[in-house]
Amino acid sequence: MPSIPPPPPPPSSQKNPVRVLRDKYKAKVAKWEKFFDEDPLGQKIAEHYANLRALVQEARQRIRKALANYVKQLENEN
């Protein structure tokens, strides 16, 4: 007994709008990923971004440490 083929996809005007948005978003993300992976300028930007993230993380750690010391100092005064 032959299997029944699936129904054809609906025309683009009848597609689910959420799927249309998802497909557009996926295409944009793929384009950006290709830029950051393959283009020399994109690679430099990605490297600078990674360095920036490391600097921000270090700054946050220093701020937290300073705040912790300040709170301990306030607690010791009372």
N, C-alpha and C positions, 0 to 999 in steps of 0.2 A: 504494500500500500504506500503510495508516494506521500511525502510530507507536504503539508500546506505551507506555501511561502508566507513570510510575514507581510503585512500590509505595507504599501509604500509610505514613505514619510509624508507628513502633511506639507503643503506649500509653505514657503517662508512667511506668508501673511497670516497663516494659522498656527504658527509655532508658539509654544509657550514663551511669553516674554521673559520669564526668569532664565530660561535656557539660552535665549538670544543674548541677554546681558552676560551670562556666565561665559558663553563662547567668545564674546568680544573681550571680556576681561582676561580670559586665558590667552588669547592672541596677543594682547598688550603685554602681559607678564612674560610670555615667551620672547617677545621682541626685546624687552629690557634685559632678560637673562642673557640673550645672545649678545647684546651690546656689552654687558659687563664681563662676559666670558671671552669674547673674541676680539673686540675692538681695543687697540692700545690705550686710547683715551678712557674708555670704560674701565679697563684694568687699573689705570692710575687712580681714577675716581674711587673704585672699590678699595684700593689700597689705602687711600687717604681716609676713607670712611672707617675702615678697620682701625686705623691709628686713632682717629677721633673717638671711636667707641672705647678704646683702651684708655685714653686720656680721661674721658668722662667717668669711666668706672673707677679709675684711681682717685679722681677728684671727689667722687661720692664717698669712697672709703675714708678719705682724709676728713671730709666734713663730718661723717658719722662718728669718727674717732674723736674729733674735737668736741662735738656735741656731747658725747658720752663722758669725756673728761670734765666738761663744764657742768653737766648734771651731777656728777660725783662731787665736784667741788661745792656746788650749792647744797647738796645733801650733807656734806661734812660741816658746813657752816651752821646748819640748824641743829 
